[in-house]
C-alpha cells in the first residue's frame, strides 16, 4: 500500500465506535466524502485491507477515521479487521491507499444515513459548516438506540431543527421512532426536486433508492456509494 501513518490518538465516540487520529503523509489530498483502503502494519494484517472514510477536513494537518467495531463472535460474516483496529494504540501504524469514492456534495438536499453510514457524510458536513454553506440541507439519521448515535452533539449543533434522529428499537422523547421508509419520507420530505445523499446498510440503501424513485426523485439527484 502506498501510504503509512502512525496513530496519534484513539478514543471511543460511542460504546462501539472509535476515533483514530493518524499522521497525514506529506502532500496527501482527498475530497470530503472520499474513502481509502486501510490495513494494519502488523504481521498477518498487512493484506487485510478494508474501506474506511476520512472524517477529517481536507486541509487538516492529520487524518481522522471514525470506525465501528464488529466483534467476530457476534458478526461471523466480518473478517475481524475492525475488532483488531479497536485494540490499536498510539504508536501503531496504519497502511492506506490513495483516496477514492463516489459520494460527493452536489448542492443542498437531504442526507439520509443509517448507523455507521453517517461516516462518509461527516467530512462533507464539517466542510459545509466551516464554509457557512450548510443552510438548505437536512439530515435524517437512523439508529437502533440513542447510545448508537455517532457524534450526536456535533450533528445537533450543525443542523439544529434540520436534523431528525429516528430510533428503530427505542422510544425516547426528542427522537422519532421507526425506520426511514416510504411513510417516513412522505411525512418529512416536501420536495423531491432536490439532491438526496444516501448511505447505510446495503438493504437500507437499496430500499430508499426505490422509494425515492417511486416518489418522483430523479436518479441524477441520488448520491450513494457505488
FENGI-V707355 format. One record per backbone hydrogen bond with DSSP energy under -0.5 kcal/mol. NH is the residue of the N-H (numbers start at 1). CO is the residue of the C=O. If there is no record, write none. Layout:
BEGIN
[[NH	CO] [NH	CO]]
END
This chain:
BEGIN
[[3	96] [5	94] [7	92] [8	21] [9	21] [11	19] [13	17] [14	17] [15	147] [17	14] [18	67] [19	11] [20	65] [21	9] [22	20] [22	63] [23	6] [24	61] [25	23] [28	25] [34	31] [35	100] [36	52] [38	50] [39	95] [40	45] [41	93] [42	40] [45	42] [46	42] [48	45] [49	47] [50	38] [52	36] [54	34] [55	64] [56	64] [60	57] [63	22] [65	20] [66	53] [67	18] [67	65] [69	16] [74	71] [75	71] [78	75] [84	80] [85	81] [86	82] [87	84] [88	85] [91	7] [91	92] [92	89] [94	5] [95	39] [96	3] [97	37] [100	35] [104	102] [110	195] [111	109] [111	138] [112	197] [113	140] [114	199] [115	142] [117	114] [118	115] [119	116] [121	118] [122	118] [122	119] [123	119] [125	121] [126	122] [127	123] [128	124] [129	125] [130	126] [131	127] [132	129] [133	128] [134	128] [137	134] [138	109] [139	162] [140	111] [141	139] [141	164] [142	113] [143	166] [148	145] [149	146] [152	149] [155	151] [156	152] [157	153] [158	154] [159	155] [160	156] [162	159] [163	160] [164	139] [166	141] [166	164] [167	176] [168	143] [169	144] [172	170] [175	172] [176	165] [178	167] [181	179] [185	181] [186	182] [187	183] [188	184] [189	185] [190	188] [195	108] [196	221] [197	110] [198	196] [198	223] [199	112] [205	201] [206	202] [207	203] [208	204] [209	205] [210	206] [211	207] [212	208] [213	209] [214	210] [215	211] [216	213] [217	212] [218	192] [221	218] [222	219] [223	196] [223	221] [225	198]]
END
